[in-house]
Amino acid sequence: MAFLLVALFAPEPFVLISPGPVTNLLAGHISLAGSNTDKAVAGSLFSTSVLVNSPNSKPNGIEVIRGWIDGQISVVPWEAVYPKSQSANNEISTSKKEMLDSQGNAAIAAANFLSNISPNSPALFKPNDVKIEMKDVSGPSAGLAFAIAIIAKFADPQLIAGRKIAVTGTISQSGVVGAIGGINQKLNGAKSAGAEIFIAPKANCQDFTHLPTGLKLIAVANLTQAIHALADSRIADNLHC
């Protein structure tokens, strides 16, 4: 009995991943430095996230068992998220840098997309002038959401068309969308926020375990596919896992 009690309350080498904050990027989170040119956009564009225990704090046995029982929580080995080669402070610092890099990549990808579709038109913004304010969220997985929000606010306010859209996925400066972790938790978070559409990386298709009723999944490999799918339902119907 004493051994069991120790096991239940002792730190265990696992990470618990659960749905995290969902942020409407169209509600004051993105702006242009020194400019008031952004347009009002009807609808919501949610970036999704996950909650994971801090690299400085391992869950105890009770919390791990609760995670195994809870259908919205994933329990994964500690080293799958926090490698031995990475200290806790370095992990936090790296995650924050990834967030900043994703913001820069998103601004450049959005500018490149607009330049490609209207090569003879003047640029609507400079990537370095895009300012994104996000609190308590880190990592690279909001990159695609940032890029779509930038295009909606500064170029095409009709893109969202009053819908509630959730987005996840990394993005490169060339607009390539990459896989992310915690995809099922982000799917649950999107559903809880009332999203009607969930845009996710094509590279994560093998990771989905379910699709909530009433939530349409659009799987994309790049920013161009995401924008065209939002603008044309016929394209969206062909972009799924």
C-alpha positions in Angstrom: 0.0 0.0 0.0 2.8 2.4 0.8 4.5 1.6 -2.5 1.2 2.3 -4.4 0.8 5.7 -2.6 4.3 6.7 -3.4 3.7 5.7 -7.1 0.5 7.7 -7.3 2.0 10.9 -5.9 5.5 10.7 -7.3 6.5 12.6 -10.5 6.2 10.4 -13.6 8.1 10.7 -16.9 5.2 11.7 -19.0 3.8 14.9 -20.6 0.1 15.6 -20.6 -1.3 17.4 -23.7 -4.7 19.0 -23.5 -6.7 21.6 -25.5 -5.3 25.1 -24.9 -6.3 28.7 -25.5 -8.1 29.6 -28.7 -7.5 33.1 -29.9 -9.4 35.2 -32.4 -6.6 36.8 -34.3 -9.0 39.3 -35.9 -9.8 40.9 -32.5 -6.9 43.3 -32.0 -4.0 41.0 -32.2 -2.5 42.0 -35.6 -1.7 45.6 -36.7 0.7 47.6 -38.9 3.2 49.8 -37.3 2.3 53.5 -37.7 -0.8 52.7 -39.7 -4.6 52.4 -39.3 -5.2 50.8 -42.7 -6.4 47.4 -41.5 -10.0 46.7 -42.4 -12.9 45.4 -40.3 -13.3 41.7 -40.9 -16.7 40.0 -40.2 -16.2 36.6 -38.5 -13.5 34.9 -36.4 -10.2 33.4 -37.3 -9.0 31.3 -34.4 -5.4 30.2 -33.7 -5.4 27.0 -31.7 -3.0 25.8 -29.1 -2.3 23.0 -26.5 -1.5 23.0 -22.9 1.5 20.9 -21.8 3.0 20.6 -18.4 6.1 22.8 -17.8 9.5 21.2 -18.5 10.2 22.0 -14.8 7.2 20.0 -13.6 6.4 16.3 -14.2 2.8 15.1 -13.5 2.2 12.6 -10.7 0.7 9.2 -11.1 -2.8 10.3 -10.4 -2.6 13.0 -13.0 -1.3 10.5 -15.6 -4.1 8.0 -14.9 -6.6 10.8 -15.2 -5.1 11.8 -18.5 -5.3 8.2 -19.8 -9.0 8.2 -18.9 -9.9 11.6 -20.3 -10.5 11.4 -24.0 -9.3 15.0 -24.6 -5.9 14.5 -23.0 -2.9 12.7 -24.6 -0.2 11.1 -22.4 3.2 10.9 -24.1 6.7 9.9 -22.9 8.6 12.8 -21.4 11.5 12.6 -23.8 9.2 12.8 -26.8 8.5 16.4 -25.9 11.5 17.3 -23.7 14.7 15.6 -25.0 17.5 15.0 -22.4 19.8 17.1 -24.5 17.6 20.2 -23.9 17.4 21.9 -20.5 14.2 23.3 -19.2 15.3 26.9 -19.7 16.5 26.2 -23.2 13.2 24.5 -24.1 11.2 27.6 -22.9 13.6 30.0 -24.8 13.4 27.9 -28.0 9.6 27.8 -27.9 9.4 31.6 -27.6 11.9 32.0 -30.4 9.8 29.7 -32.6 6.8 31.9 -32.0 8.6 35.0 -33.1 10.0 33.2 -36.1 6.6 32.0 -37.1 5.3 35.6 -37.0 8.1 36.8 -39.3 7.6 33.8 -41.7 3.8 34.5 -41.8 4.2 38.2 -42.7 6.7 37.3 -45.5 4.6 34.4 -46.8 1.5 36.7 -46.8 3.3 39.4 -48.7 4.7 36.9 -51.2 1.3 35.5 -51.8 -0.3 38.9 -52.5 2.7 39.8 -54.8 2.3 36.6 -56.8 -1.4 37.1 -57.4 -1.1 40.8 -58.2 2.5 41.3 -59.4 1.9 44.8 -60.9 0.1 46.2 -57.8 2.0 48.1 -55.1 2.7 46.3 -51.9 -0.1 46.8 -49.3 2.4 46.4 -46.4 6.0 45.7 -45.5 6.5 42.4 -43.6 8.6 44.1 -41.0 5.7 46.5 -40.2 3.3 43.7 -39.2 2.9 43.5 -35.4 1.4 40.5 -33.7 0.5 40.5 -30.0 0.1 37.1 -28.4 0.3 36.3 -24.7 0.9 33.0 -22.9 1.3 31.1 -26.3 4.6 30.0 -27.8 5.9 27.6 -30.5 5.6 27.7 -34.3 2.1 26.2 -34.9 0.2 29.4 -35.3 2.2 30.4 -38.4 -0.5 29.6 -41.0 -3.2 31.3 -38.9 -1.1 34.4 -38.7 -0.6 34.5 -42.5 -4.3 34.1 -43.2 -5.2 36.8 -40.7 -2.7 39.2 -42.2 -4.2 38.7 -45.7 -7.8 39.1 -44.3 -7.0 42.3 -42.4 -4.9 44.1 -44.9 -5.9 42.8 -48.3 -9.2 40.8 -48.4 -11.6 41.4 -45.5 -14.3 39.3 -47.4 -12.1 36.2 -47.1 -13.5 35.2 -43.7 -17.1 36.1 -44.8 -18.6 36.0 -41.3 -17.5 32.4 -40.6 -15.8 31.0 -37.6 -12.6 29.4 -38.8 -9.9 27.7 -36.7 -6.4 27.2 -38.1 -3.2 25.4 -37.1 0.1 24.7 -38.9 3.6 26.0 -39.2 4.5 28.1 -42.2 7.7 28.9 -44.1 8.5 32.1 -45.8 7.6 30.5 -49.1 4.2 29.5 -47.8 4.8 25.8 -47.2 2.6 24.5 -44.3 4.2 22.0 -41.9 2.9 19.5 -39.4 2.3 20.3 -35.7 1.8 18.4 -32.5 -1.3 17.9 -30.4 -3.6 18.0 -33.5 -6.5 16.2 -31.9 -6.4 18.5 -28.8 -6.4 21.5 -31.2 -9.4 20.0 -33.0 -11.3 19.8 -29.7 -10.4 23.3 -28.8 -11.6 24.6 -32.2 -14.9 22.8 -31.7 -15.4 24.2 -28.2 -14.8 27.7 -29.5 -17.6 27.2 -32.0 -15.5 26.9 -35.1 -17.3 25.7 -38.3 -14.1 25.1 -40.3 -10.8 23.7 -39.2 -7.8 24.2 -41.5 -4.8 21.9 -40.7 -1.6 20.7 -42.3 -2.0 17.9 -44.9 1.0 16.3 -43.2 -1.1 15.7 -40.0 -3.8 13.7 -41.8 -2.5 10.4 -40.4 -2.7 11.8 -36.8 -6.4 12.5 -36.6 -8.4 10.1 -34.4 -11.8 11.7 -34.8 -13.6 14.7 -36.4 -16.3 16.4 -34.3 -19.8 16.6 -35.8 -20.4 19.9 -37.5 -16.8 20.8 -38.0 -15.5 20.8 -41.6 -11.8 19.8 -42.0 -9.7 21.4 -44.8 -6.2 19.9 -45.1 -3.6 22.0 -46.9 0.0 21.8 -47.9 0.6 25.5 -48.5 -0.8 29.0 -47.9 -2.2 29.2 -51.5 -4.4 26.2 -51.0 -5.7 27.6 -47.7 -6.6 31.0 -49.2 -8.2 29.5 -52.3 -10.2 27.0 -50.2 -11.6 29.8 -48.1 -12.5 31.8 -51.2 -14.0 28.9 -53.2 -16.1 26.1 -51.5 -15.5 23.9 -54.5 -11.8 23.8 -53.8 -12.4 23.4 -50.1 -14.5 20.3 -50.8 -11.5 18.6 -52.4 -9.0 19.5 -49.7 -9.5 16.9 -47.0 -7.7 14.0 -45.4 
